[in-house]
Amino acid sequence: MTGVIINTTFFIPEGKERGLKIWLRDRFIPAAMAAGFTAPHFMQVTTNVQPGMAVFALHLSHDSADAADAWLHGEGASVIGTEAELHGEDFLWIHSTLIPLDEEVL
């Protein structure tokens, strides 16, 4: 399998958005880009959000599903783990691997 998009959804308390954005800009995205990820897209999720929470999604593309998975479970997990330790239960995330199917429907 080649050509995947990794979606990472972050759940944080309202008021901590700025810190998340700084961490993504300064640590997570540069580490991912150094590992071969491209085309970062950062979005706010506005549906099904619990009161008092802010939810954001980050999409990163990679040419190799195997390399993307290895990074997510290696260095990526370490980068996120370090940030999570600072915030405890206030910092939640989930990864999803997406396989583009544009050519099948467009």
Backbone as CSV, one residue per row, in Angstrom:
resi,resn,N_x,N_y,N_z,CA_x,CA_y,CA_z,C_x,C_y,C_z
1,MET,0.842,-1.179,0.000,0.000,0.000,0.000,0.887,1.242,0.000
2,THR,0.563,2.202,-0.841,1.328,3.446,-0.876,0.378,4.628,-0.845
3,GLY,0.912,5.762,-0.541,0.149,6.996,-0.557,-0.968,7.045,0.462
4,VAL,-0.639,7.468,1.680,-1.635,7.557,2.743,-1.690,8.969,3.307
5,ILE,-2.801,9.254,3.953,-2.956,10.482,4.729,-3.150,10.049,6.167
6,ILE,-2.384,10.637,7.048,-2.546,10.377,8.471,-3.363,11.514,9.054
7,ASN,-4.482,11.185,9.661,-5.315,12.161,10.357,-5.035,11.992,11.850
8,THR,-4.613,13.060,12.490,-4.480,13.047,13.941,-5.461,14.076,14.482
9,THR,-6.380,13.612,15.308,-7.376,14.496,15.912,-6.968,14.743,17.353
10,PHE,-6.924,16.009,17.729,-6.523,16.423,19.068,-7.732,16.972,19.814
11,PHE,-7.888,16.589,21.068,-8.965,17.045,21.943,-8.314,17.752,23.122
12,ILE,-8.604,19.053,23.277,-7.996,19.833,24.353,-9.050,20.739,24.984
13,PRO,-8.847,21.145,26.232,-9.784,22.094,26.842,-9.729,23.448,26.124
14,GLU,-10.899,24.088,26.008,-10.922,25.439,25.456,-9.965,26.322,26.245
15,GLY,-9.320,27.217,25.550,-8.351,28.101,26.183,-6.920,27.620,26.018
16,LYS,-6.726,26.368,25.573,-5.373,25.842,25.381,-5.013,25.703,23.903
17,GLU,-5.820,26.308,23.051,-5.606,26.190,21.616,-4.259,26.755,21.177
18,ARG,-3.902,27.903,21.718,-2.646,28.553,21.320,-1.446,27.648,21.590
19,GLY,-1.423,27.022,22.753,-0.324,26.122,23.093,-0.232,24.937,22.139
20,LEU,-1.380,24.381,21.763,-1.386,23.271,20.808,-0.815,23.724,19.472
21,LYS,-1.262,24.878,19.002,-0.803,25.370,17.703,0.699,25.629,17.698
22,ILE,1.220,26.183,18.775,2.666,26.436,18.873,3.429,25.120,18.864
23,TRP,2.957,24.135,19.633,3.618,22.832,19.677,3.585,22.145,18.313
24,LEU,2.445,22.205,17.640,2.361,21.608,16.303,3.345,22.287,15.358
25,ARG,3.365,23.608,15.365,4.238,24.376,14.460,5.721,24.145,14.745
26,ASP,6.079,24.124,16.041,7.491,24.081,16.414,8.059,22.682,16.589
27,ARG,7.216,21.687,16.908,7.745,20.352,17.216,7.167,19.251,16.320
28,PHE,5.851,19.066,16.362,5.264,17.893,15.728,5.376,17.946,14.199
29,ILE,4.941,19.040,13.592,4.982,19.114,12.128,6.417,19.074,11.602
30,PRO,7.379,19.820,12.184,8.753,19.693,11.681,9.311,18.274,11.808
31,ALA,8.997,17.585,12.910,9.472,16.204,13.068,8.854,15.299,12.006
32,ALA,7.575,15.495,11.740,6.904,14.683,10.722,7.466,14.983,9.329
33,MET,7.673,16.246,9.024,8.206,16.620,7.713,9.620,16.047,7.522
34,ALA,10.419,16.027,8.574,11.760,15.450,8.491,11.705,13.950,8.216
35,ALA,10.577,13.321,8.563,10.405,11.878,8.344,9.732,11.581,7.004
36,GLY,9.539,12.595,6.167,8.999,12.367,4.839,7.528,12.684,4.650
37,PHE,6.868,13.166,5.689,5.470,13.582,5.528,5.429,14.895,4.773
38,THR,4.333,15.138,4.071,4.163,16.361,3.299,2.742,16.878,3.481
39,ALA,2.491,18.029,2.893,1.151,18.610,2.761,0.354,18.679,4.060
40,PRO,0.897,19.341,5.096,0.109,19.450,6.325,-1.125,20.339,6.132
41,HIS,-2.225,19.877,6.680,-3.471,20.652,6.696,-4.002,20.611,8.122
42,PHE,-4.237,21.777,8.717,-4.707,21.881,10.098,-6.107,22.462,10.083
43,MET,-7.044,21.789,10.744,-8.445,22.197,10.700,-9.074,22.118,12.079
44,GLN,-10.063,22.944,12.317,-10.847,22.861,13.544,-12.081,22.006,13.276
45,VAL,-12.366,21.098,14.173,-13.560,20.263,14.096,-14.679,21.007,14.814
46,THR,-15.831,21.137,14.173,-16.915,21.928,14.762,-18.182,21.125,15.033
47,THR,-18.194,19.848,14.699,-19.382,19.029,14.964,-19.086,17.999,16.046
48,ASN,-20.097,17.692,16.824,-20.014,16.691,17.890,-18.884,16.967,18.881
49,VAL,-18.709,18.228,19.240,-17.667,18.624,20.186,-18.306,18.828,21.550
50,GLN,-17.716,18.213,22.562,-18.234,18.356,23.915,-18.038,19.793,24.400
51,PRO,-18.991,20.306,25.196,-18.833,21.650,25.763,-17.523,21.758,26.549
52,GLY,-16.850,22.873,26.362,-15.601,23.108,27.077,-14.377,22.525,26.395
53,MET,-14.576,21.839,25.275,-13.457,21.228,24.558,-13.266,21.903,23.210
54,ALA,-12.043,21.887,22.730,-11.693,22.312,21.381,-11.108,21.092,20.679
55,VAL,-11.508,20.890,19.438,-11.068,19.713,18.692,-10.475,20.170,17.368
56,PHE,-9.306,19.627,17.057,-8.590,19.975,15.832,-8.122,18.707,15.137
57,ALA,-8.019,18.773,13.811,-7.506,17.658,13.022,-6.306,18.133,12.213
58,LEU,-5.293,17.301,12.164,-4.109,17.561,11.354,-3.973,16.421,10.356
59,HIS,-3.921,16.762,9.061,-3.682,15.765,8.018,-2.261,15.927,7.514
60,LEU,-1.572,14.804,7.408,-0.229,14.758,6.840,-0.190,13.626,5.826
61,SER,0.398,13.873,4.675,0.499,12.851,3.632,1.868,12.196,3.666
62,HIS,1.906,10.931,3.241,3.176,10.209,3.116,3.063,9.251,1.946
63,ASP,4.161,9.075,1.221,4.166,8.167,0.070,4.149,6.696,0.469
64,SER,4.547,6.395,1.692,4.650,5.004,2.136,3.836,4.775,3.406
65,ALA,2.857,3.888,3.310,2.054,3.550,4.487,2.918,2.913,5.568
66,ASP,3.871,2.076,5.164,4.738,1.417,6.142,5.618,2.422,6.882
67,ALA,6.196,3.370,6.140,7.042,4.383,6.772,6.218,5.287,7.679
68,ALA,5.006,5.656,7.248,4.131,6.496,8.071,3.785,5.784,9.371
69,ASP,3.426,4.525,9.273,3.067,3.742,10.456,4.259,3.592,11.401
70,ALA,5.421,3.330,10.842,6.629,3.187,11.672,6.926,4.482,12.416
71,TRP,6.791,5.626,11.755,7.052,6.902,12.421,6.022,7.171,13.517
72,LEU,4.742,6.897,13.214,3.693,7.138,14.208,3.900,6.316,15.474
73,HIS,4.412,5.102,15.322,4.618,4.238,16.478,6.010,4.377,17.082
74,GLY,6.859,5.159,16.455,8.215,5.387,16.946,8.391,6.832,17.388
75,GLU,9.078,7.608,16.553,9.372,9.003,16.894,8.107,9.823,17.115
76,GLY,7.099,9.627,16.284,5.852,10.384,16.437,5.209,10.150,17.785
77,ALA,5.194,8.889,18.218,4.631,8.559,19.529,5.434,9.225,20.640
78,SER,6.747,9.294,20.454,7.604,9.944,21.450,7.326,11.444,21.521
79,VAL,7.179,12.090,20.364,6.916,13.532,20.333,5.569,13.833,20.991
80,ILE,4.551,13.055,20.651,3.235,13.261,21.259,3.265,12.905,22.738
81,GLY,3.942,11.834,23.090,4.015,11.407,24.483,4.634,12.455,25.382
82,THR,5.659,13.121,24.898,6.301,14.181,25.673,5.321,15.315,25.951
83,GLU,4.549,15.696,24.937,3.553,16.762,25.114,2.432,16.296,26.042
84,ALA,2.000,15.071,25.883,0.912,14.537,26.710,1.304,14.503,28.182
85,GLU,2.561,14.207,28.469,3.026,14.180,29.861,2.889,15.544,30.520
86,LEU,3.044,16.607,29.739,2.929,17.958,30.280,1.491,18.311,30.661
87,HIS,0.528,17.712,29.974,-0.872,18.103,30.145,-1.729,17.032,30.806
88,GLY,-1.239,15.831,30.931,-2.014,14.758,31.543,-3.288,14.471,30.774
89,GLU,-4.377,14.343,31.491,-5.649,13.975,30.884,-6.256,15.094,30.034
90,ASP,-5.665,16.286,30.067,-6.163,17.407,29.256,-5.758,17.306,27.792
91,PHE,-4.915,16.341,27.434,-4.386,16.241,26.080,-4.688,14.853,25.538
92,LEU,-5.671,14.779,24.655,-6.060,13.498,24.062,-5.917,13.583,22.551
93,TRP,-5.619,12.457,21.928,-5.481,12.417,20.488,-5.815,11.019,19.990
94,ILE,-6.096,10.948,18.693,-6.315,9.674,18.024,-5.786,9.801,16.601
95,HIS,-5.122,8.741,16.131,-4.631,8.691,14.754,-5.567,7.829,13.914
96,SER,-5.756,8.225,12.670,-6.453,7.412,11.671,-5.616,7.434,10.402
97,THR,-5.509,6.285,9.748,-4.821,6.213,8.470,-5.872,6.205,7.373
98,LEU,-5.746,7.130,6.439,-6.702,7.278,5.348,-6.017,6.921,4.030
99,ILE,-6.695,6.133,3.218,-6.181,5.762,1.905,-6.988,6.531,0.863
100,PRO,-6.338,7.418,0.114,-7.063,8.185,-0.897,-7.664,7.270,-1.969
101,LEU,-8.925,7.501,-2.279,-9.640,6.724,-3.302,-10.215,7.628,-4.385
102,ASP,-9.644,8.816,-4.551,-10.176,9.780,-5.498,-10.406,9.168,-6.880
103,GLU,-9.434,8.388,-7.350,-9.538,7.860,-8.706,-10.715,6.889,-8.868
104,GLU,-11.255,6.380,-7.764,-12.378,5.450,-7.835,-13.734,6.142,-7.930
105,VAL,-13.784,7.417,-7.544,-15.079,8.093,-7.536,-15.096,9.447,-8.255
106,LEU,-13.955,10.002,-8.539,-13.927,11.327,-9.183,-13.609,11.224,-10.661
